[in-house]
Amino acid sequence: MPDVQSIKKQLHMQQWTAIIEDRIASGLKINEYCEKNQLSRNSYFYWLRKIREERATSVLPDNNDLLPASVSTGALVELVPSSKHNDAIPKIEIPDEEAKSFGFSVNGISITVGRDISEEMLSKIMRAARNA
C-alpha cells in the first residue's frame, strides 16, 4: 500500500505536469506564463526538473539493447528547435534518405538510432540523455 508521502508526490507531479503542458500549449515564455498565472518561477523549474528526472529514469531500460552498437552510415542529423516552444520536441531532418540509422550527441553522449524510430521514442531518449 502506497504511503501518504508518495501519494502526495504523485498528485503534485500530475498537477505540475498539467501546468507545464498548459504553458507549452499557451505559447508563452516561462516567465510570462508564471507571472500571468501567479506561479513561482522557482517552483515551475523545480517541478519541471522533477518530472524530467522521473520520466528519464522510466524511459530507458537498464541494458543497452535499445541502441545499436554501431553506425551504418555517417548521416548528419539537424535538430531544429520549434520556434513556438522552448521545451517542444525537436524536429529531426535526415539529409541522407538511404540511411538505415543515424547518430547524434546530447550532453557529450553519442547516440545511434534506427531511421524508423518514432519521434516520441527519440524525444524520450534525448530527454534522458539531457538529464544524464
C-alpha positions in Angstrom: 0.0 0.0 0.0 1.5 3.4 -1.0 2.3 5.7 1.8 0.9 9.2 2.1 4.1 10.9 1.1 4.3 9.0 -2.3 0.6 9.7 -3.0 1.2 13.4 -2.3 4.2 13.5 -4.5 2.3 11.7 -7.3 -0.5 14.2 -7.0 1.9 17.2 -7.2 3.6 15.5 -10.3 0.2 15.3 -12.0 -0.7 18.8 -11.2 2.6 20.3 -12.4 2.6 18.1 -15.5 -0.8 19.7 -16.4 0.6 23.2 -15.7 3.7 22.6 -17.8 1.7 21.2 -20.7 -0.7 24.2 -20.4 2.3 26.5 -20.5 3.7 24.8 -23.7 0.2 24.9 -25.3 -0.1 28.6 -24.5 3.0 29.5 -26.4 4.0 31.9 -23.6 7.6 32.1 -22.3 8.0 30.6 -18.9 8.4 33.9 -17.2 5.3 35.3 -18.8 3.3 32.3 -18.0 4.3 32.2 -14.4 3.6 35.9 -13.9 0.2 35.6 -15.7 -0.8 32.6 -13.5 0.8 33.8 -10.3 3.2 30.9 -10.1 6.6 30.9 -8.6 9.2 30.6 -11.3 11.4 28.6 -8.9 8.5 26.2 -8.3 8.0 25.8 -12.0 11.6 24.9 -12.6 11.7 22.6 -9.6 8.8 20.6 -10.8 9.9 20.6 -14.4 13.2 19.1 -13.2 11.5 16.5 -11.1 9.1 15.5 -13.9 12.1 15.2 -16.3 14.1 13.1 -13.9 11.2 10.8 -13.3 10.5 10.4 -17.0 14.2 9.9 -17.7 14.5 7.1 -15.3 11.4 5.3 -16.6 12.3 5.7 -20.3 15.5 3.6 -20.8 15.9 0.0 -19.7 18.9 -1.0 -17.6 20.6 -2.8 -20.5 21.7 -1.1 -23.7 19.8 -3.4 -26.1 17.7 -0.4 -27.2 20.5 1.3 -29.0 22.6 -0.3 -31.8 26.3 -0.7 -31.2 27.5 0.7 -34.5 26.7 3.3 -37.1 25.9 2.1 -40.5 26.3 5.5 -42.2 27.6 8.9 -41.5 24.3 10.7 -42.0 24.1 14.1 -40.4 21.2 15.0 -38.2 19.9 18.5 -37.9 17.9 19.3 -34.8 15.6 22.2 -35.4 14.1 23.6 -32.3 10.5 24.7 -32.6 10.1 28.4 -32.8 6.9 28.3 -30.8 8.0 26.4 -27.7 11.4 26.3 -25.9 10.6 22.9 -24.4 9.0 21.4 -27.5 10.1 18.2 -29.1 12.8 19.0 -31.7 12.1 18.2 -35.3 14.5 15.9 -37.0 15.6 16.2 -40.6 17.8 13.4 -42.0 19.6 14.6 -45.2 20.6 11.1 -46.4 17.4 9.3 -47.4 19.2 6.0 -47.8 20.5 5.9 -44.2 19.3 3.0 -42.1 20.4 4.6 -38.9 21.8 8.0 -37.7 23.7 9.3 -34.8 23.9 12.5 -32.7 25.3 13.7 -29.4 23.5 15.2 -26.5 25.4 16.4 -23.4 28.5 14.6 -24.7 26.6 11.3 -25.0 26.8 9.7 -28.5 23.5 8.1 -29.6 22.8 6.0 -32.7 19.2 5.0 -33.5 17.4 3.4 -36.4 15.8 5.6 -39.0 12.4 4.1 -38.3 12.4 5.2 -34.6 9.3 7.1 -33.6 9.5 10.8 -32.8 8.1 10.1 -29.4 10.8 7.5 -28.5 13.5 9.7 -29.9 12.3 12.5 -27.8 12.3 10.3 -24.7 15.9 9.2 -25.4 17.0 12.8 -25.9 15.4 13.9 -22.7 17.1 11.1 -20.8 20.5 12.0 -22.3 20.0 15.7 -21.4 19.3 14.8 -17.8 22.1 12.2 -17.6 
